[in-house]
Amino acid sequence: MDAKTINDMLPFVLKRENVARYREGRLEIGDRRKYPFEKTFHICEDVEGVARAVEEMVTQGGGPAVAAAYALAMAARQAAALPAEKALARLKEAKTRLVNTRPTNTAMALWLEELQDIAEKALEEGEDAEAALLASIESRRDRDYEAYYRRARFGADLMQDRDGILTMCFAETSFLLALALAKQDGKRIQVFVPETRPYLQGARLTAPSIQEIGIPVTLIGDSMPAYLMSQGKIQKYFTAADLITLDGHVVNKIGTFQLAIAAHHHGIPYFAFMWGADPGHPDRDSIRIEERDQGEMRSCRDVATTLDSIPAYYPAFDITPPYLVSGIITAKGIFSPYDLHRHFE
Amino acid sequence: MDAKTINDMLPFVLKRENVARYREGRLEIGDRRKYPFEKTFHICEDVEGVARAVEEMVTQGGGPAVAAAYALAMAARQAAALPAEKALARLKEAKTRLVNTRPTNTAMALWLEELQDIAEKALEEGEDAEAALLASIESRRDRDYEAYYRRARFGADLMQDRDGILTMCFAETSFLLALALAKQDGKRIQVFVPETRPYLQGARLTAPSIQEIGIPVTLIGDSMPAYLMSQGKIQKYFTAADLITLDGHVVNKIGTFQLAIAAHHHGIPYFAFMWGADPGHPDRDSIRIEERDQGEMRSCRDVATTLDSIPAYYPAFDITPPYLVSGIITAKGIFSPYDLHRHFE
């Protein structure tokens, strides 16, 4: 399937040009904080602007890596007049700032590392570092969308006619494309989307995106999936994964684990789409779970839900062990979580 | 323990005079919609006012039954000048209106039936029906608080020093009193409270109430308990129950079941406080789960969380089967969910 056809099948927020678009040294990031109420872009003029946008959740999922990559091109453009050594120092500084925006996003860190090598080579050879970076970024994005398609194809083939499908948070391009492909294959699918408190990715991103591609969707509370399972409404559970360890632990948005337990309890298979590959994380002990500001747990869309004096806890991710995972969907096929090392061979 | 000591141990919303207070024909209901941001009372001048207050969730948990009982006294007062037969007709009308505010609250319906009999007897004997009703209501409330205390004592004895305790929704007087008693016994307890979307009873009622009685509390999202369990932070799980069937199925706020599965998965016991007894519901099939307005699932404290066009589903309760329940805490002791019939012998 060609790139344009794939892009046309995707909902607004996931279309390539809406994730982030680089225009003459400016970056326009699709503002996922305002979606679905507004379809607007957040404009960044420099690396610090992009770093803050990532920290402030302007984009999420695969978006931060794309935005950070373009930010390096931005840094290269702004350092173009400097001697190579100074320009490289600026790029390294930019990279460190960007990596620190999402300490657990190792795929992003690896990509920025690669891009820095490309910029370094260009600078050493007296070439245009910005152009070299942009060429590499666009080619990487081409490959990413090809990989999304391959994963989506495997995912769609797991879905059966009349399946009720549960997801969590915003499972991004592979999942949405899988739904679109399943629909194209004539399968009647119904998707149940937990709202995903506190940040409401399910309510704000997933449910409107699924509705946009013409698939029946129902918004539910994060505490409701087990009850729907007991009613026989759910046949399969799919999520993305921020990270999967080499020994098959799935790190994803908080709540993924609780629903995997409920699915297991009801004999419902759970599949995770693998985004990026990370042999640098061999096991559970190598994972540090990010804790976000507890104030976010005391409010909802900036409206207080309780008193400021109430202590709260907001771990952003959780870890689902491999015995709860039925399959890891990769661009190379569906792997057992106990067999992931083969993916890297 | 005497009634005043018990009342003093309770947080604001659960103190007897703050649930609802009857003053010369007026009813002041503690407004749980505004708590904890405001500690105000909703004033009702007649039966219709009370019925609407109950429908509009001014009070909840054990509150609606108390408010409805006082509303009957109010009806008796307003009908005092009428002939006995007409007064009784007014009371019957009032009772029907009040029962219809919460069709699933069978304990409330039974109580109102009893009160109507008392009023009828008073009218027949030419006595003051309002006074007869108030005497009966106060004596019933005395017995309720004694039963709260007995359940709380059993609950507190299940708690151990340094326990991390999970709850769901607002487990009301028995649970709060159990925590207060455990504290009095020198046990250091930490409570984790899921916010309980969509209506946020956990964030608005439970967490502030626990903080008020001086016990460490942490507010979390509804999707987080399983992760906390995997971290070893939770030793026991306690909830109230809207209804328990004779064969041990616990009907409670949506989410209770999902957390019971997670607790079971982690080897954490789950105890439910039984409020009222209902031999009229023999089994799971006798339960009708109330579905509330789906619009409530698309907003949070009246702020939209997604587009109006997104279909949503809001079952208000779920059903936890007896194999996930470690014990039912009653005023007569802790029963196995498989042995509840003995409670009624």
Interface residues (C-beta under 8 A of the other chain):
Chain A: P36 F37 M168 F192 P194 E195 T196 R197 P198 L200 A203 R204 A207 P208 Q211 P216 V217 T218 L219 I220 G221 D222 S223 M224 P225 A226 Y227 L228 S230 I254 G255 F257 Q258 L259 I261 A262 H264 H265 M297 R298 C300 R301 D302 V303 A304 T305 T306 L307 S309 I310 P311 A312 Y313 Y314 P315 D318 I319
Chain B: P36 F37 M168 F192 P194 E195 T196 R197 P198 L200 A203 R204 A207 P208 Q211 P216 V217 T218 L219 I220 G221 D222 S223 M224 P225 A226 Y227 L228 S230 I254 G255 F257 Q258 L259 I261 A262 H264 H265 M297 R298 C300 R301 D302 V303 A304 T305 T306 L307 S309 I310 P311 A312 Y313 Y314 P315 D318 I319
